[in-house]
Amino acid sequence: MGISVRLGTVLIGLATSMSSQLVLSEEPEVRPNVLMILVDDLKPAIGGYGDRFAKTPNLDALASRSVRFERAYCNQAVCAPSRFTLMLGAHSTSTGLYGLGSSLRKVMPDATTLPQYFASHGYRTESLGKVFHIGHGNQGDPSSFSIPHFHDKVIEYLNPESTEGGKLTREEAYFTNQRLGEIKSLPRGAAYEFPDVEDEDYADGRVATETIHRLESAAKRRANQGTPFFIVAGFVRPHLPFSAPKKYWDLHDPEDLPFPKHEQLPVGAPRVAGKRGGEISNYSPVPVDREADYERSLKRDLIHGYYASCSYMDAQVGRVLDRLKTLGLEENTIVVLWGDHGFHLGDLGIWTKHTNYEQANRIPILIAGPKIEGGVATYQPAESVDLFPTLAELAGLPSPEVSQPLDGVSLVPVLHDPETRVRNHAFHAYPKQKLGRAIRTERYRLVEWAPWDRTESGLEYELYDYDADPLEKRNLIAELPEVAKRLKETLRQYPAPVPRGRR
């Protein structure tokens, strides 16, 4: 009797399996397309995020049909490492890819990137604009995509006076891998320009046009062959220089734009945590002296340039999203907007990024797509590394099994219910003379600055309460011992950080 029961069970199982296969063959699963929009140096300076100074109607429209992550953070506030965390789903502290010149395949030759994972499941993968960081000796990762990358400029000028008559500037040299040993001998390019030109005269306009062409081809391919697409389009503004057509500068009255409310480093913060000068010093007329005060007019122009560049980028993203809709692709395409890191605009006296503070690390993440209820916000702490497992699950792909550590968690439960929590904090890090690793909860941030050899004697800490002190005026590490103890315990649960460039 036992044999008969087992045999009956097997036969029922076979019948069920055959029935399932018949159903699948009659109604094959339709994989959603994926369109990822990456934006360089974009903090949440978006109307849809509540920034009343931003003029970003297209991103606002995307936000209205997306789940908006209000507590989203990059995993390292600089271009190349941040993009590695996105594409690998792994923290820089797990990979050793901390630097602008880091080579992915030298450090992790067998890693499977996000687009490679999708390609292994039948997707055609394409990239345009700034996706991986190319420059500073880094060549990106050509093997990540099905076809060659569509590359365009990051540093771009149209006015001859912006480059001392057409000379190679310091930042142009960095981003084109030219004369890398002679940077300080090269002239500084202008921090901003706004000629009366067409959108396609700058790179973001050309990237938008080519992305539209790719979408048109993808729509035909999907109709004729059933091939889903995974397209990543990278836009460079508002990265410096703030080069944008005049009409976008004219959208903003510079006197109405926000000025930093607090321009001093936090009281009691470790010296290693602060920043003066850096990248922005390679642009004219910014003072070369890192400790020099900026004139009010310069601050005004830089802030104006940032917001104008956001408006220019917004218009290009709008062109792409409009074409996605008119092609009939919107309803079956997952759209993700992601900023690679935030941007200081004079707050704490800091400009650009390269810190563990809020303005450098908070980013926009918008996710729209099939069966996602739009126009809602969540305060779930989210990280760049989360997008790898999230997109895999949204597309109905198996849970990723890859050779690199997968530090992200899927945000799909949050997309279905914004009140759901899949973790209670976000993690990020920044390497300086010491390595700063941070825990950001909905209310607090703890930063541990540790010597690279992990000696306890060199540990320094920062703690900020964003309910009581949103401007990070004071390090509260000595004043909130119980909070500090709890967050230190959370940080101790993470693996020891990998040394630079090694695993």
Secondary structure, DSSP 8 states (H G I E B T S, - for coil): -HHHHHHHHHHHHHHHHHHHHHHHHHS-----EEEEEEETT--S-SGGGT-TT---HHHHHHHHTSEEEEEEE-SSSSHHHHHHHHHHS--HHHH---STT--HHHH-TT---HHHHHHTTT-EEEEEESSS-EETTEE--GGGSSS--B---SS---SGGGGTTT---HHHHHHTT-SGGGGGGS--EESEE--S--GGGSHHHHHHHHHHHHHHHHHHHHHHH---EEEEEEE-TTSSSEE--HHHHTTS-GGGS---S--S--BT--GGG---SGGGGGEETS-SSTT----HHHHHHHHHHHHHHHHHHHHHHHHHHHHHHHTT-GGGEEEEEEESS--EESGGG-EES-SSSHHHHEEEEEEE-TT---SEEE---EEGGGHHHHHHHHTT------SS-------HHHHH-TT--S-S-EEEEEESSSEEEEEE-SSEEEEEEE-TT--GGG-EEEEEETTT-TT--B--TTT-HHHHHHHHHHHHTS-----TT--
